[in-house]
């Protein structure tokens, strides 16, 4: 249908059919155009979790990001497929998909995915908001190794014989300071960062170092 309202009404009817609609959607997926595949994944998402008889490839590697986005979104909402969805999502080249996966990882990030998230946090070519989201994920993991990453993002040493100072303000730097203050404030490695941040002339950096109780 050309009209968005007609498509939305059709989806509501299909959702009301339950299991038969899910079975038919799975059967249709391999042989329909990308825009129908995308809409079928929207339908499957409204019907419930990832169907047991639906293979993950080729949808998480589909050439069209809009299909991958809906497929990975459904995986992230499906307990049995969540870890695979996180892995595929954080490695995807599509920024909205990476953001989707990182947002989901805030609610729990398996240990084997932490290195992938760390690479995003440390990659200066990534968009600043994506890096900041990755930093927030790292801070919550409880992985002792991430403290080194957070400190490395928050501090910079301009000259060899001078002490380090807080790096230039950015979403990632603010997230690193806030992460250390919220989750690692008792760790000795965070002490220098938090001490400097709390004396910083910038109010946002000071606020990041002093999260509300």
N, C-alpha and C positions, 0 to 999 in steps of 0.2 A: 504494500500500500504506500502511496506517496504521502499521505497525511500522517503526521506524527500522532494525532489523536486516534486515528484508526488503528495504527500499530499498537498504541498503548491499550486500547480496548481489547484488541485481539490477544495481547499478552495476558490480560486479566482473565479472559475466557479460558485460555490454555492453562493458566495456573489453577483455575477451579477444577480442571479435569484430573489433576494430581498425577499419579504414577503412569497412566497411559501416555500422558503428554511428555513425561520425562523419557520414557522408552522410545517414543517416536522421535524426539529431539536427538537422542543418541544415535539412532539409526540414520537420521538425515545428515548429521554433521559432516561426514567425510566427503559428500558429493554436492555441496551447495556453495554458492559464492561467499566471499569473506563477510559481506554485510549480513547475510543470513546466519552465518556461523556466529557472528558477534551477538545477534539477537537471540539465537538459541542458547548461548551461554547466559545471557540475561535471564531468559526463561528458567534455565536450570538453577540459577542462583536463587530465584524466587521460589522454586519448588523444594529446595533443600540443599544438601551437600553434594559433593562430587559423586556421580553415579559409579557404582562398583565396576560396571562393565564398560566404562569409558576410559580409553588409554590416554595418558598425558601427552606423549608425543603424538602427533606433530604440533599440538596446539600451543605449548609453551615455547616453541621455536617457530611459530608461524611467521610468515614474511610480513604480515600486516600487524602493526603494533596494537591496533584496536581489538583484534581477536585475542592476541596474547594478554592484553590488559584484562579482558573479561574472564579469560580462562584462569589467569593467575589470581584474580580477585576471588573466584569461586574456590580455588585451591586453598587460599588463605582462610576461608570461612569453613573449611572442611577439616576436622581434626586429623583424619588419616592422611591428608595430602598437604597439611600446613607446612611441614618442614621442606618438602620439595618445592612448594610455592615460594617460600622465603628464599631458598637457594636460587631459583630461577629469577625471581624478582629483583634481588639485589645485584645480580650480574647482568640484568637486561640493559641495553643501550638506551631504551626509552625512559626519559626522565620521570614522567608520571607513574610508570610502572615501578621504578626504583623507589619513588616516594611512597607509593602504595605499600610496597614490601617493608620498607623501613618503618613506616607508621605501625604496621602490624607487629614488627619486631620489638616495638616498645613494650608490648604486652608479654614478651618472652622471646628470648633469642637463644636457640641451641648453640652449644659451644663450637660446633664445627662451622657455624656461619659467622662467628665473631671475626675471624681473619678477613672475610670478605667485607664486612662492615668497616673494619679498621682501614682497609685500603681506600674506601670511599672517603672516610674522615681525613685521611692524610693526603688525598689527591687534590692539589691546588687547582687543577683544571676543572674540577666538578663545580657546579653551581653552589654558591655559598649556603643557600638554605638546605640543599641536599646534604652537604657536609655537616651542617649543624644538626640535622636530624640523625645522621649517623653517629655523631658524637653523643647525642642524648641516649641512643641505643646502647653504645659502649658503656656509658657511665652506669647504666642500670644492670649490667650483666653480672656483676659480682666477680668477674674475672680479674685477679690481682694484676695481671699483665697490662690491663688497660690503663692503669694509673700512669704508667710511663708515657703512654700515648697522649693522655689528657694533659699531663704536665708539659710534654713536648709541644703541644699545640698552644698552650697558654703562655709559655715563656719564650723569649727570644734573647740571644746574646749578640749584641751589636759588635762588641769589641772583645778581643781575646782576654784581656786582663781586667775587664769590668764585669760586675755581677750581671746576671740576666735580669730582664725586666718583662713586664707584661707585653705581649705582642700587640700590634695595632688592632684596634677593635674591629671585630667582624662577627657575624652570627656564630661561626665555629668557635672563635675564642670565647665569646660569652657563654656558649653552651659548655665548653670545657671547664671554665671557671665554676659555673653553676653546678656541673656534674660533680666536680671535686668537693664543692661545699655541701651538696645534698647527700652524697653517697660515700665520700671518701675523706671526710673532714678529720677523722681520727688517724689517717695514714700519714706517717712522717713525710712521705714524699710529696704530699699535697701542701704541707705547711708553708713552704716558701711562696708558692703561688697565692695561697689565700691571704697570707700576710701582706704581700705586695698589692694584691687586688683590693683589699680593704682600705688601703691608704691611697689608692689611685685617685687622680683628680677627676676622672670620668664617673659620673653618677651611675651609669648603666653597669660598668665594671664593678663598682662598689656594691651595687644591688645584687649582682650575680653571685658575689662572694658572701652575701648575707641573705640567704633564702628565708622566706617567712617560716616561722615555726609551725 
